[in-house]
Amino acid sequence: MLSSSMHFSPEERLSDRWRRHAAAFPQSVAVTHWVAGSKPVHWRWGELLCSAQNVAHWLSIQGVRPGQVCALILRHHPWFYPVYLGISLSGALPAVLAYPNARTHPDKFRQGLEGMARRSGLDWVLSERELEPIIRDLMLREGSTIQGLLFPLEFNMTTQTQPYMPLSPIASAESPCLLQHSSGTTGLQKAVVLSHRAVLGHIERYHRAIGLKADDKIVSWLPLYHDMGLIAAFHMALACAIPLIQLDPFEWVQAPVLLLEAVAHERATLTWLPNFAYHLMAERIHEEDLKGLRFDRMRMFINCSEPVRAEAHEKFLRRFGPYGVRAEMLAACYAMAETTFAVTQTIPGQPASQLTVDRSELACGRVRPTSPGPQSRVCVSSGFPIADCTVRVVNDQGEDLPDDQVGELVIRSASMFDGYRNYPEKTAEVLKDGWYYSGDYGFRHQGEYYVIGRKKDLIIVAGKNIYPEDIEDVINGVPGVIPGRVVAFGMDDLELGTEQVAVVVESEHHGTSRVAEIRRGVVQAGMEIGVTISAVYVVPPRWLIKSSAGKPSRKANRERVLNELKAQE
């Protein structure tokens, strides 16, 4: 199917691609909606587009107009797909937002949505009755841009209508097609507007970087409010007519084996995962869960959205190697919403390159290869730039640095965003002369790019740069600490005029006599890599605040420590 569906035209829009696929492959499966313990729901191209056209017609009757933003706040549901496509067919801009889970405080969700309504300019919210009281209240608040609240799951999408055409045709491929929010704690997310040309052009370039094939299948549990799930999995599958198997993110967190079950049963070949997912699956999937499963057909597990860690790949390979996972399947990518998605990608069929470097030299901004040991760090490559994308490594003055020196990664891409919606001051901070300043620290080695941390998270102690990822890695192995539920950050020491290292760890033993033992273990782990940890806070499970991408937010948790825990000392 791929060879006949990858002839991109520079003037195409997303809706043009979908209509072409529906006409050419009406009985081919576009999306498989996967639910634990239930029979999968298969959306074929013909019925998917027909239902999407019905949604578009219904939206126009409700008053939705081309160019308006429609926020989607829906749980994992088989009718999500025609609703999303229907918004696009109507000429409006879909913006997928996170549905609050059981642990989300209503006030937190309300504040986040209110912030996005004011900043992003949400015109309509498409949601479920359960959230109606919260959203109705927001609509009445001063400054809110929300005009209406709609409940698409209550509409009969199978009602036959004539093919729908927007009241005002979309001008060109340069027109906006969707709104995605960059990662961050809910109220601080920045809205990125992407055009049809940016999305389809990026997919054309990225599908070549990963060697997309006609018999590939994409499987994903990633939330569609995140660029990795929305662009890499969802939109690339739809644009290239590659089948997509979509899981529920909430179900996956509760039962990580669901992804591997879908891989095996659907014979999938591609998936994207944040680094923490490799640890989670290796540690929480039991032997009996894997009975009868094989993963030999997979081409790539692509590690993306946070710095790639060698330990995660090694643990994943040890755990699932007996079931068909091979080293060459473990790929990596560097991506962000501001460049639509991918910036770099490792070579398909080859394991991601690794480089063992001196940790103290790295802290001084230099990359010096060394032998494995307590004072070394294994850096994992995120690959080479994809076509029409250029990456530089610069110092604080914006000057280019040579290979093997650490600096900020700045990017220029053919799929670059034009700026954050309604946020010119933030745009000016990061977009300079056509270059996007990512805020990520990394280096180039033999043409490949290695991402090692966030500039804003860097801890500076007595002039020495300390990457919190290094601290978190060693603490994850301390007995009593929940792996992956660790945050390290710097706190100002006014007397010494520098920062001190503080750590928050979640533990099942919070409030017991084992807390002192855990604190000693954390301090000792820091000493093993030459870091003095001055404060250790042991908190109960699920205490840490997570970003929209599902990762503990260092900034938000630092603020929570300062506001709550230090007050108790």
Residue, then its C-alpha position, 0 to 999 in steps of 0.5 A: m500500500l505504501s508505494s501508492s500512498m507516499h507521493f506527496s504533493p507540496e500543495e496537499r492538505l491532510s484531508d486530501r491524503w485521507r480522501r485519497h486513501a479512502a478512495a483507494f483502500p476503502q476496506s483496508v484497516a486504518v486504525t485498530h482501537w485496542v482495549a484490554g480484555s475486549k475485542p479490538v475495534h477495526w476502523r477501515w478507511g471507507e467507514l472512517l472517512c464517512s463517519a468523519q464527514n458526518v462529524a464535520h457536518w454536525l460541527s458546522i450545524q453547531g456553529v464551528r467554523p474553519g480556523q477555530v480551535c476545537a479542544l478534544i478532551l476525551r478518554h480512549h474511545p473508538w469514536f475518537y478517530p472520526v471526531y478528530l478527522g471530522i474537525s480537520l475536515s470542517g477546516a477547524l484546528p484540533a487540539v488534543l488535551a489530556y483527560p484528567n485521571a483519577r489522581t488529578h485534582p479537579d482544581k489542577f485540571r481547571q487551572g490548567l484548562e483555564g490557562m490554555a483557554r486564555r493563552s491558546g485561544l480555545d474556541w470549542v471544547l469537545s468532551e464528555r458529560e462528566l467534565e461538563p460542570i468544570i468546563r461550563d464554569l470556565m466558559l463564564r469566566e472573564g478572559s475565557t475564549i471558549q464559545g461552546l461545549l459539545f459532546p461528540l460521543e452522543f452524536n450518531m456518527t453513522t448517520q449518512t450525509q453527503p460529502y461535507m465541504p467546509l463553509s469557507p475552503i481552506a486556502s492552501a497547504e500553508s494554512p494551520c491544520l492543528l494545535q499541539h501543546s509542548s510538554g510541560t506542567t498543564g498550565l504552562q504548556k505553550a501552543v504550537v500551530l502547525s500547517h498542513r505543509a509542515v506536518l506532511g512535509h515532516i512525515e515525508r522526511y521522517h518516514r525515509a529516515i526510519g525506512l518505512k515499508a509497505d508491510d509496517k504496522i505502528v503500535s502505540w500507547l502514547p497519549l495523543y496530546h503529546d507530539m510523539g503520539l500525535i505525529a510519529a504514531f497517529h499522523m504518520a500512520l494516517a498519512c502513509a496508510i500504514p495500520l495503527i494499533q492504538l492503546d489506552p495510555f491509562e491501561w498501559v500504565q496499569a498493565p505495561v504488558l499490553l503493548l507487547e501483547a499488541v505487538a505480538h498479536e497484531r504483528a507490529t513493527l514500529t513503536w515509540l517509547p519514552n526512556f522510562a517505559y523501558h525500565l517500567m516494562a522490564e521491571r513490571i512485566h512478569e514471566e507468566d505474562l509473556k507466555g506465547l508472545r514473540f517480538d521477532r517481527m519488530r523493526m524498531f523500539i524508538n527511544c524518544s522524548e527524554p535523554v536516552r539512557a544505556e541502562a534502559h536499553e540494556k535492561f530491556l534487552r536482557r528482559f525481552g531478548p529471549y522473546g525475540v528482541r534484538a540489539e538492532m531493534l533498539a533505536a533512538c530519536y530526538a524530537m520536539a513539538e516545535t519542529t513538528f517532531a523528529v530532529t535526529q534519528t538513528i539508522p534503522g537496523q543498527p543499535a544506537s551508538q554508545l560512547t563511554v565518557d569521563r563524568s568529571e570532564l563532561a561536567c566541564g563541557r568536554v567529551r573525553p572517552t574513557s573506560p567503564g567505571p564509577q566516574s564514567r557515563v555511557c551516553v547514547s546517540s540520538g542519531f543523525p539529523i533527518a533531511d532538511c534539518t540542521v543542528r548546531v551546538v553553541n555556547d552561551q554566546g551563541e557561538d558554534l562549538p566543535d565536536d566533543q564539546v557540550g553546548e545547547l542544541v539549536i535547530r533549523s528545520a523545514s518543518m519548524f513552527d512559526g511561533y507559539r500561539n498568542y505568546p510572542e514574548k516566549t517565541a522571541e526567547v527561543l526563535k532567533d534568526g530562524w534557529y530554535y534554541s531548544g534548551d537541551y544540552g548535548f554534543r556532536h560526535q562523529g556526526e551523531y548527536y547525543v542529548i544529555g540533559r536540559k539546560k534549565d535543570l542543570i545544577i551548578v555547585a561551586g562552578k561544577n556542572i552537575y546533570p540531574e539525570d546522572i544523580e537520578d540514575v544512581i539513586n534509582g538503584v537504592p534499596g527502598v526507592i521506587p525506580g523512576r520516581v526520583v527527582a534531583f534539583g539544585m537549591d540556593d545556598l545563600e551562605l555559600g553563594t552556590e547551589q546544593v543538591a537536593v533529591v526527592v524519592e518516592s518510597e513504599h516505606h515512607g513514614t517507617s523506620r526505614v526512611a533513615e536507611i533510605r536517606r543514607g543509601v541516597v547520600q552514599a549513591g551520590m558519593e559514588i559519582g562524586v556528588t554531595i547530596s545535601a537534602v533527601y526528601v522521602v515521600p509516599p508513592r504518587w507524590l511527585i508532580k508529572s509533566s504532560a508527557g508523564k515525566p516527573s517535573r523537576k521545576a514543579n517538584r522543586e517548588r512543591v518541596l520549597n512550599e511544603l516539605k521545607a516548611q515542615e523541617 
